[in-house]
Amino acid sequence: MAEGREAWLAGDYRRALPPLYQAARAGNPRAQYALGYMYYYGQGVVADSGQAVQWIRRAARAGDPLAVEALGRLAGSVTLDERTRSSPATDDTAEPDRPAPGEPDAPPPPATTE
């Protein structure tokens, strides 16, 4: 998790993805939220709001406060199709339509401290 967090903070999302994904799969709520955030904004992956919601929801169920907040913000902005759709792609060249960070329906960024 620490390696992924360090890479994410440096903006090296492709390097951050493998350790964050591994930690998220192992049940780490902070990593699950970070992975959801990356999918939401297309950081190191193709933006996929369905995957974003799935990972953020897992983190929220585990009690991550940012994930709980993000679910509240996203509740009305993601369609049912987007919630259930997922994409395994890992290309970060696409520029998806998305709200700017800080807008009401955008998830808050992952915490930078543990």
DRENVO-704394 format. One line per 10 residues: for each residue x, y, z of C-alpha. Coordinates in pm, whole numbers, plus 50000, padded with zeros to 5 digits. Example, Ala and Ser with C-alpha at 12.3 -4.5 7.8 and 13.67 -1.06 7.14 Angstrom:
% DRENVO-704394
51230 49550 50780  51367 49894 50714
% end
This chain:
% DRENVO-704394
50000 50000 50000  50280 50245 50088  50444 50205 49747  50113 50264 49572  50036 50568 49786  50380 50716 49717  50343 50664 49341  49989 50808 49345  50105 51120 49530  50383 51163 49271
50126 51140 48991  50272 50812 48863  49936 50636 48836  50056 50345 48626  50314 50258 48893  50056 50314 49168  49798 50082 49015  49949 49735 49083  50020 49778 49457  49692 49963 49516
49499 49698 49325  49668 49422 49526  49593 49596 49856  49234 49666 49747  49178 49301 49654  49318 49204 49995  49049 49417 50160  49231 49742 50245  48953 50008 50246  49191 50300 50182
49330 50118 49876  48977 50033 49761  48879 50397 49779  49197 50510 49601  49135 50256 49325  48776 50377 49290  48900 50733 49270  49150 50635 49000  48874 50470 48797  48649 50772 48842
48910 51016 48709  49089 50784 48467  49420 50795 48655  49633 50508 48521  49319 50337 48386  49042 50420 48143  48779 50614 48336  48500 50375 48431  48234 50503 48669  48095 50151 48715
48429 50022 48844  48470 50341 49047  48140 50291 49225  48211 49923 49289  48547 49996 49458  48418 50301 49645  48120 50100 49769  48353 49827 49903  48556 50088 50087  48241 50250 50228
48114 49914 50354  48446 49876 50535  48397 50216 50699  48629 50444 50501  48486 50793 50569  48593 50940 50233  48425 50650 50053  48104 50706 50250  48116 51075 50154  48190 50988 49790
47892 50752 49768  47668 51031 49888  47806 51265 49622  47783 51004 49349  47436 50876 49438  47256 51089 49182  47529 51130 48921  47592 50770 48807  47339 50577 48600  47238 50220 48680
47418 50103 48364  47739 50273 48477  47709 50117 48823  47701 49765 48682  47933 49804 48385  48305 49738 48424  48607 49759 48200  48942 49581 48249  49128 49834 48030  49429 50011 48174
49489 50289 47921  49504 50637 48068  49511 50826 47739  49135 50879 47718  49004 51211 47845  48662 51125 47991  48383 51372 48055  48391 51421 48429  48323 51686 48687  48617 51881 48819
48747 51773 49161  48552 51956 49427  48224 51974 49234  47928 51838 49432  47905 51507 49245  48279 51438 49236  48432 51205 49494  48680 51367 49730  49046 51279 49672  49200 50999 49877
49359 51113 50201  49731 51179 50170  49808 51059 50522  49741 50728 50689
% end
